Amino acid sequence: MLAQSPTSLPLELIDSVDSGLHNTWITETADKSSPCAQESGAEVLMTELVDEADHRIENGSGTRGNDRPKRGNVVVELPFSTLTQSASHYEGFVPPAPEHSEIRALGALLGELGAYGKDGDDVELELNHFSIYIDNSTFPNELRPLQHLISRTVKCMFFDGVLQNERGKFYLRRVPFHKLPVGNYGQLTHTVGDQIWILSKLNEDLGRKIYYKLRMPAPEYRRFHIPFLWIADLAKHVIDYCEYRQERNARVILRDFESRFNTWMLSMHKSSVVFNKWHAANVHTDFRGPLIASMDYIFAQANGINPEITSWHHVWREVKSFDHYQPNLGSYLSLGQGEMPHHVEIAPRGLKNNTVSQTIVTPYVHNLFSHMVFGKLLEPKKATRSVEIEKTKFIKNTQSMYTQPRTFRSVRRTSTDRITFIESIALGDVISTLPDDDATTDTRWKRGVSRHHQGEYHWYGLVQKVHQASNGKRSFDVLWLYQPIDTPCSGMKYPWANELFLSDNCTCHPSIGKVQGHEILSTHEVEWFGSPSTAAEFFVRQTYVASDCRWTSLRKEHLVCGDENAFSQEPDPPNQYRTSDTVLVETKRMHLETFIIECLFEEKGRQYVRMRRLWRRKDVDKDARSAPPNELVYSQELVEIEARKIDRRCLVRAFHPHEEIPPPYNRNGTGDAFFITHQEIEEGGVTEYRPLDSAHLETFRQGFDPSYNQFKKLQGLDLFCGGGNLGRGIEEGGAVEMKWANDIWKGAIHTYMANTDPAHCTPFLGSVDDLLGHALEGNQGMPSPGDIQFIAAGSPCPGFSALTFDRTTNHQRKNQSLVAAFASYVELYRPLYGILENVPKMVDSSGFRDSCVFSQLVCALVGLGYQVQVLFLDAWSFGSAQQRTRVFLAFTAPGLRTLKAPNVSHSHPDNMPLHRLGKMSCGRPFDSRKRVPTPFKFVSMRDAVGDLPDIQDGKADYCVGYPDHRLSIYYTPAMRKQLQHIPTHPYGINFSKSWWGTAGLPRVMTRTERDLFPVEGTQRVGQNSKGWGRINPNGLVGTISTQCLPTDLRTGQVNHWEQNRPMTVMEARRAQGFPDHEVLVGSRADQYRVIGNSVSRHVALALGLAIREAWLGTLWDEDVGAVPAVEASRQNYASLNEIFTDSSENASRSSTPGSVGIFTPATSESVAPLESEIHRKRSLPVHVELIAKRHRRDIKPDEFVLVE
């Protein structure tokens, strides 16, 4: 639409609106009837508005909304306006012009109304000092941006403002409208500019083409209007681009807006000043985020201009209708009447008896899970013969990757004479004894009880040494053999009744009681390196490392206790460092710094290292105070220290100063990954920091090159993929490529595919049951066994989460049963590696051990021969700013190198408790935490989101440059008033603390303020409620859930610490680790749901690096093809006689118990356990804390020796 332009804006109105714009507008008094003059005026307007919207982007000055000066004068910035209603609705308002009704004003401005607007000519009046609002019972007279006009919940908008032309001006109130014509579309114009009009309901009803051109907004409405003008230009460029592509018979897709759209815009409009300012305001050249955030408005504009634009291009299907990726599985199962999706996020009340579909499982899994509470939902299905042949072939190929050991057996002693029987017991025999009784000994080992365990419960041990006392009585040191009930399998159903696990728990330490001859019940025939088909009484194929809560394939070294390294997961020998290693050293209490080992030497029997310090750039370079915390500087300082002071290795890679840093090096230290760009140079007593000299690259082992892909990656299947945070994080480790992704929710699948290459990943939109059913039948398009080498799954958590009100509904039983479906995928595809994630509540406490889904899954995977490890990981330990704790089950095919638990990179907050994970049948926890030194302080919410602009109450609903920095909920006036009365200091205050008070903080809320909240008696206002809670910016935010509920009693601590609003989508995604460049499609509520359903990206990346190290054998810039994924090659041997060597029976032998193992910081005990807690046998009177030998004492300043 092109309309006549009016004359210039009267100076008296300019002064009343904003004197700051005076000089700009008085220069625009020329005739604007020509297109050139019209565009010039539009450019002036847009330039001024964009400058006001985001001046901070252009010059970098000013303080961000979430930042505060660290020292000096206190600065209080007053916002221009925080009103949510027009100033005209407040008492005492003085209209800037005489007030008239709309029809009277039109008569005065246009004369006889009937003479205008009916002959096809458009009539234009100016609208100044305007404010736009909606009016309903929930949001009375609330200011809204104009893009909300197309919202389904907004049927009509109103404006108050000054309507004028050269004949006069009048103030109008509450003028309804629902049409907003916008002009200047077309590739030849650079901006919409001032070509925006309102067609009032009166003029529309009368059929008159009288339009009100929007000029200057009222002061309180500027914060709403400025972002809309940016969106209006975005809509213009998007529609112009779609027409341009359509003219060339090319369909526009979402990926075009990542870079191609930007290139096209620059080619068309780079000569325009206003366009360049508009373009710069977006911060990035990727326009996918702004497109998605403004999709409803842009779609409505496109559909109004040319409906073919919205039907012909695919982009709308990707981000609007979500039908670009169609359900491609077909329904394998018929759904019950009114059935909801298989894994719903929140189970509505009253659905207990609703029908849900059956969960497809393999017969093996059905046998193990059918006794569970959801057993009736399981439907067993066999694979076709062709699929079974493919599976068998893949298993054999996997086994060929490592040397298969020959089996051999421990013999059974058959003497009937007791004395002769005891004397016949030799090294390598397997004995049994009754378990210790905690009533008569101090053992803390609990006797497990299980309805699935048949027969008497005995302890089994592999004889390591025979002792004979002076009176002739014999005693024995043994390596204990565990039954499934002694492990995380606990009391659940295990598939093989004759399988035992060798352990790292022995009796060889002097403080541990020996097995006395009279305690031995029998000896047993055991097939070592055997299988379930053995004819022996028992078979052993795995070792259970009790100290790490993990299984590992049985190796020759495991059969003799005393060698801690036998159970190490390190590719390089632990504590054996070499020149050029980059390492972390505890320089002050609980803090690690980075060094390069220059040389190693011995002095007086001790090993020392000479190291070069790598400074943190932000700490030494005054020109780089905002450098990432993991950016280093190559320094001139050398130090010497004992080698035992080194904590561990770390990754350091060099980059050019202006080179884009790829993951994992761009994630602020997650995974112990650092990068270096500069070196320290001293000239004339002045220290400077210059780009790193290439000669220094030879002085240290560089971390791996993310761009190097000349090796075979593991092909992955991402089940319950959600938005892809888990899968992409694992991919960023560099060893896995997700080739298939599955989710039942189309919003999740479309988000997943928006951030991956569709040419390399096939999405399966549908239930896991449909996918598994088709895969078992070997249907076309389904991956076959051998295609998938890695499976990741973040299975639905509502069936286990404490936030689910009723976990006994059929829908939640269905969610629980999907763990059995996951086990079926593993049983079908036999991947080399895999990871399952869920909430800690999945690991039931001791009171529910006979119904623990987690332990039953462990039984299923270990029963298949997988090396399984339980990981208890906190998101904050890897750089997330949220309190998110999850349990992970990692598994590795037999014989392959297992992934080790990721090292903690970020510190444990002081106020966070050291929890334990569940309790096994034997009484030990599955896992627990402890404090360890780290190279980084935990990331607070201020650290994570402090750079985001201040959006006040979020009502403007768009932040230029940060499209996801908007609320995910309808923020009602009542909620806003309530939050205004929650103090901002001290940090972390909520309603409960404000009204009820707390230790050191008396009640601060008045009775009048209290009346704004719900009446007493409701849980949300109880003393233990977190409702209306403000986030502590110096701490962590609570676990991000699928909905932002600022008044909820359990998850309500989600409100900004200073701004009166809940957390935005952008703040939630920052806490969850979504990189800023990735996009989330769908509505804001959909986006928040994707975020809440995700795995922390920080944890996913750390796991991805662990998988890389396991698969390739290294994380450093080496020839990865030279390091196989298998464990050290096993030697063939025929009997235990080749392993054990006898010694004098009376010789005193003291060996370190293998049970100490290697505690991984992320999954270790919070306190050093006593021997009676670790070991089965009662301890001797003197308790020895074996763990202490692995504790490093703090390095004192005088222990560093500076090398001149």
LUMNU-669840 format. One record per residue (C-alpha): z, x, y. Coordinates in steps of 0.25 Angstrom, whole numbers, plus 5000, padded with zeros to 4 digits. Layout:
<nodes>
ZXY
...
</nodes>
This chain:
<nodes>
500050005000
499650055014
500349995026
500250015041
501250105046
502150065058
502450145070
503550245071
505050225068
505750185081
506650295086
507950205088
507850175073
507650315069
508950355077
509750245070
509250285056
509350435056
509250525067
508850635058
507550575056
507250555070
506350675073
505550655061
505250505064
504950515078
503750605075
503050495067
502650405078
501150425076
500250315071
500450305056
499350215052
498450325047
498750375033
498950515037
499950475048
500650375038
500750495028
501350585038
502350485042
502750465027
502850615025
503850625037
504750515031
504750575017
504950715022
506250665029
506750585018
506450685007
507150795015
508350705016
508350675002
508350814996
508450915007
509350994998
508151024988
507351084999
508251175006
509351194995
510451175006
511651075006
512651044996
512350964984
513050834982
513850894970
514151024976
515351064984
515551194993
516351294985
517051354997
517051345013
517051215021
517251085015
515951005017
515950855015
514550795015
514450655019
513350575013
512350505023
512750365016
513350315003
513150175006
512650084995
512449965004
511649955016
512449985029
511949845034
512949785023
514149845030
514949775041
514649835054
513249865052
512349865064
510849835061
509949935068
509049825072
509249675075
509449605062
508449495057
508049425045
506749475038
505949365042
506449365057
506149515058
504749495053
504449395063
504949475074
504249605069
502949535065
502849415074
502349295067
502549325052
501449245047
500449335054
500749455046
500549505032
499749395026
498349455028
498349575019
498849665030
500249735027
501249725038
502349845039
503649845045
504649965045
505949955038
507050055043
508450075041
508350005028
509249995016
508849935002
509749874993
509949774981
510949664981
511549604968
512949574962
513149714957
512449794968
512649714981
511849764992
511649904986
510750004992
509650044982
508450134982
507050064983
506650114969
507650014963
506749904968
506049904955
507349904946
507449794937
508849754942
508349754957
507549624960
507549634975
508049734985
508449715000
508349795012
509049795026
508349875037
507649875050
506249805050
505449845061
504049875068
503649895082
504049755086
505549775083
506549795072
507549705064
508649735054
508449655041
509449635030
509349605015
507849595015
507449575000
506249644994
505749694980
504349754984
504249894989
502749934992
502550084993
501250154998
500650294999
500250294984
499050374981
498750524978
498350554992
499750524999
500850614998
502050514999
502450374999
503150405012
503450285021
502550195013
503650105007
503749965011
504649845007
504049705005
505149605007
505349484999
505049395011
503749465014
503349454999
503749314998
502949275010
501749355005
501749445018
501349595017
502449635027
503049775022
504349845027
504049995027
505250075024
505550185035
506950235036
508150185028
509550155032
510450275032
511250225020
509950195012
509250335014
509950395001
509250274994
507850285001
507650435001
507550444986
506650324985
505650384994
505550504985
505450414973
504350334980
503550454982
503750494967
503250354963
501950384972
501650514966
501950464952
500950354953
499950434960
500050534949
499850424938
498550374946
498050514947
498250544932
497650404928
496450434936
496250554926
496550464914
497850544912
499150474908
500450514915
501650554907
503050594910
502750744907
501750744919
502850734929
503550864924
502450944931
501050884932
501450774941
502150874951
500850964950
499950844954
500850804965
500850944971
499350944970
499250814978
500350824988
500850964990
500250965004
501250855009
502550885015
503250765011
502750774997
503250914996
504650875000
504650754991
504250844980
505250954983
506350844982
506150824967
506650974965
505850984952
504350974949
504650884937
504550734941
504950674928
506350644932
506050574945
504950494938
505950444928
507050414938
506050334947
505250274935
505550124938
505050134952
503850224950
503450134938
503550014947
502750074958
501650124948
501549984942
501449914955
500350014960
499550014947
500049954934
499050044926
499850164930
501150124923
500350074910
499350194909
500250314911
501250354900
502350404909
502950264911
503050254896
503850384895
504850354906
504850204909
504450114897
504850224886
503750184877
502950314878
503650354865
503550234855
504450214843
503550294833
504450274820
504250134817
505450054812
505850104799
507050014798
507049864802
508049844813
509049734813
509149624822
509549664836
509749814832
509949914843
509450054842
510050134831
510850224840
511350144851
512050214862
513150114864
513450004854
513649874860
514849794856
514749684846
513549744838
514449774826
513649694817
512249714823
511149764813
510749904814
509649974806
509850054793
509950204795
508950284786
509550404779
509150484767
509850464753
510650594755
511250544768
511450404763
512250454752
513150534761
513250424773
513250294765
514750284765
514850294780
515250174789
513750164792
513250184778
512650044776
511750074788
511150194780
509850174772
509450284763
507950324762
507250424754
506250524759
504850504752
504450604742
503450674752
504650694762
505550744751
504550854747
504350894762
505850904763
506050984750
504951084755
505651104768
506951134762
506351234753
505651294765
506951304772
507651374760
506551474760
506951524774
508151594768
508551664755
509151574745
510351634738
510551624723
511651534719
512851584710
514151524706
515551554706
516151544692
517151454687
518351514679
518651444667
519951514661
520951414657
522151504658
522651494672
523051644674
521651694668
520951584677
521651644690
521351784686
519851754683
519651704697
518751804704
518051824717
516951724720
517651614712
517851484718
519251424716
519851294719
521251264724
522051144729
522051134744
523251174752
524251064755
524551064770
525951004766
526351144759
525451234767
525051254782
523551234780
522951134789
521851114780
521750964777
521350904764
520150824766
520050684759
518750614756
518250494748
517050574745
517750694739
517850684724
518950754716
520050844720
520050924733
520151074730
519951194738
518951294734
518851444737
517951564734
518751674729
518751794739
519851884733
520851884722
522251934725
523251974715
524751984718
525752074711
526251964703
524851944698
524551814705
523251794711
522751734724
521351724730
520651724743
519551624744
518451574753
518651424753
517551334749
517551204756
517251064751
516450974760
517750894764
518351024770
517151034780
516550944790
516050864779
517450814778
517750694769
516350644770
515350624758
514650764754
513450754746
513850874736
515250864729
515051004723
514751084736
515751174742
515651264755
516151404756
516951424768
517351534778
518851504775
519551604766
520951644762
520751794764
521551814777
522951864774
523551744782
522851644772
523551604759
522751644746
522351554735
523451574724
522951584710
523851464706
523151374716
521751394710
521351274703
519951314697
518751394700
517351334702
515951354699
515251364712
513751384715
513551474727
512351444736
512151324727
511651174729
512051034725
511251044713
512251154707
512851144693
514051214698
515351144702
515151184716
514051244725
514151314739
512951334748
513651334762
514851394769
515751314778
516151394790
517451324793
517751394806
516451344811
516351214804
514951244799
514251264786
513351384783
512451424771
513251504761
512951654762
513451774754
514351824765
515051694765
515651714751
516551824755
517551794766
517851894778
516551904785
516551814797
515051854800
514651784787
514851654795
514251694808
513151614814
512751724823
511251784821
511851914826
513051974820
514251914828
514952014837
513852124834
513152144848
512052234851
511452304864
510752204873
511552084868
511951984880
513351944877
514551864883
515851924886
517151864890
517351934904
518451834908
519251734901
518351634893
517151674901
515951754896
514951844904
513651904899
513352044896
512252134890
512652234879
512152364883
512752444872
513852444861
514752564858
516052594850
517352654855
518552674847
518052584837
517752464846
516452414850
516052404865
514852354872
514352394886
513752274893
512952234905
513552114913
512652004916
513151934929
513051784931
512051784942
512751674950
513951754951
513351884957
512051844964
512451774977
510951724978
511051654965
512451574965
511751454959
511151534947
511451474934
512751524927
511951584916
511051674925
511451824924
511151944931
510952084925
512052174930
512352324931
513752304926
514052364912
515352344905
515952394892
516852304883
517252284868
516152214860
517152114855
517252064869
515852004868
515951854865
514451824861
513051844864
512251764875
510851734879
510251804891
508851804895
508051854907
507151774916
506351804929
507151754941
506251634944
505851604929
506251464924
507451484915
507251404902
508351354892
509251404887
509451494899
509351384910
510551304904
511651384912
512151454900
512151354888
511951434876
512451564882
511051574888
510951664901
509751714909
509551834918
508651844930
509251954939
509852084939
510952154947
510452274955
511352354965
510652434976
511352494987
512652434984
512052294984
511952204972
510652124970
510152034960
508652054956
507751994945
508052064932
507252184929
506452174916
507052304911
508352244909
507752144899
507852244888
509352264890
509752134884
509352034873
508751924880
509051774875
507851704869
506551674876
506451514877
504951524878
504751604865
504351514854
503751594844
504551554833
504751424824
505551324831
506351214823
505651084824
506650974828
506950834826
507850774837
508550644832
509250554841
508550634852
508950564864
508450624877
508350764870
509450844875
509850894861
508450914856
507950984869
509251064870
509051114856
507551144859
507951234871
508651324861
507251364857
507251344842
507051194840
505851104844
506050964843
504850904837
505350764834
506350674842
506950544838
507750434846
507750284845
507850264861
506550274868
507250324881
507750444873
506450474867
505650464880
506650554886
506650654875
505050664875
505050674891
505750814889
504950864877
503450894874
502950774867
501950864860
503050934853
504050824850
503850684843
504750574847
505250474837
505650344844
506450264834
507650274826
508050384817
507950294805
506550264808
506250404809
506950444797
506350334788
504950374792
505250524790
505850494776
504550424772
503750534778
502950444788
501850504796
502350564809
503750594804
504250744803
504350794789
505350874782
505051014787
504550974801
505950964806
506851094806
507951044816
508550904819
509450874831
510150744832
511150684842
511450564834
511950434841
513350454845
513850314848
514250294833
515250404835
515550414850
516950374855
516150304867
515650194857
516550074857
516350034843
515750134833
515750034821
514649944826
513349944817
512650014828
513650124829
513650134814
512150154815
512350264825
513250334815
512350314804
511250394811
512050524808
511550494793
510150474798
510250614805
510750674791
509550604785
508550674794
509250814790
509150774776
507650744777
507150854786
508150964782
508051034796
508451174797
509351144809
509951024815
511050964825
511750834826
512550794838
513550684840
514950654846
516150714841
516650584837
515650594826
516550684819
517650584815
519150624815
519950644803
520350504802
518850464799
518450584791
517850494780
516850424790
516450544798
514950544800
514850684805
515550734792
514550654784
513450714791
513950854789
514050824774
512650774774
512050904781
512951004773
512550934760
511150964763
511551114764
511451124779
512351214787
513151124796
513951154808
514851064817
514751094832
515751034842
515051064855
515451024869
514351014880
515151084890
515251204882
513751224884
513551194899
513651044899
514550974910
515050864901
516050844891
515150814879
515650864865
514750844853
514750874838
513550944833
513150964818
512251074817
511551104803
510651214798
509851224785
510451304774
510251454775
509751454790
510551514801
511551414807
511651384822
512951424828
513751344837
513351374851
514251464860
515051394871
514351434884
515251354894
516751344895
517651244890
518251164902
519751184903
520051034902
519251004890
520050994877
519751074865
519350964855
519150974840
518050904832
518550804822
519350844810
518750874796
519450834783
520150964781
520850944795
520051044803
519151004815
517651004814
517651094826
518451114839
518351194852
518951314858
518851384872
517951504871
517351604882
516051554888
515051614898
515051484907
516051384913
515851244909
514851164917
515551064926
514850934931
514751004945
514051114939
513051024932
512750924943
513250994956
511851014960
511450874960
511350804974
512350704979
511850564976
513150494981
513250364973
511850374966
511450244972
510150304978
509750324964
508750444965
509050584969
507750654972
507650784964
508650734954
508050604948
509150584937
510250604947
510550454947
511550354941
511250294928
512050164930
512050054940
513150104950
513849974955
514549964968
515849934961
515750064953
515350134965
516650084973
517550114961
517050254960
517250284975
518750264973
518850374962
519250504969
518350614968
519450714968
520150764960
518950774951
518850684938
519550564944
519250424937
519850284939
520950314930
521450434937
521250364951
522050244948
523050284937
523150424941
523350544933
524150674931
524250734945
523450624951
524050494956
523350364958
522350374969
521650244968
522150124977
522349984972
521149934980
520250044974
520850004960
520349864962
518849914962
519049944947
519149864935
520449794933
521549854925
521549834910
520149884908
519950024901
519050074912
520250084922
521250124911
522050254913
521150334903
519850284908
518850384914
518150264921
517650294936
517850444933
517350554941
516750684935
517550814937
516450904943
517151024938
517250974924
516350904914
515850764914
516150674902
515150654890
513950594896
513750464889
512550364888
512950284900
513650324913
514850234914
515650274926
516750174924
516950194909
518350224904
517750334894
516550394901
516750354915
517050494921
515550504925
515650484940
515350594950
516450674955
516150654970
514950554971
515350414968
514450384957
514250404942
513550524935
512050524937
511050544926
510750684931
512150724931
512350664917
511050744912
511550874918
512850854911
512150834898
511250954900
509850884902
509050984910
508650934924
507150944920
507250854908
507050704910
507750574905
506850454905
507250314906
508250234916
509450314921
510350244911
509350284900
509450424905
510950424905
510950374891
510050484886
510950584893
512150524886
511550524873
511150674874
511750804868
512150904879
510950984882
511851104883
512351094869
510951064864
510451194870
511651274864
511351214851
509851244852
510151394855
511051394842
509851334834
508951444840
509851554836
510051494822
508551474820
508051604826
509251694824
509351734839
509451684853
508851814859
507451864863
507151914849
506051894839
506651764834
505651764822
506351884816
507651814814
507651704803
508451574804
509151604791
510451664788
510551814784
509851814771
510651794759
510751884747
510451834733
511651864724
512051804711
513551794711
514851814719
515051954712
513952004722
514751954734
516251984731
516852114728
518152124721
519352204727
520752244722
521452124719
522752174726
521952224738
522352164751
521152104758
521152034771
519851964776
519651884788
519451734784
518051684786
518551554791
518751614804
517251614806
516551624819
517051514829
515951464838
516451434852
515851294853
516451254839
517651324837
519151294836
519951274849
521051354844
521151464833
521451394820
522551444812
522251484798
522951364792
521951284799
520651354796
521051394782
521351314770
522451394764
523851404770
524051524778
525151624776
526351624786
525551714796
524451634803
523351714808
522351664818
521151724813
520251664824
520951754834
520151874830
518951804836
519651784849
519151874860
520251914871
519851904885
519152024891
520052084902
519452154914
519852294909
519052274896
517752274904
517352424906
516352434917
515252534914
514852614927
</nodes>
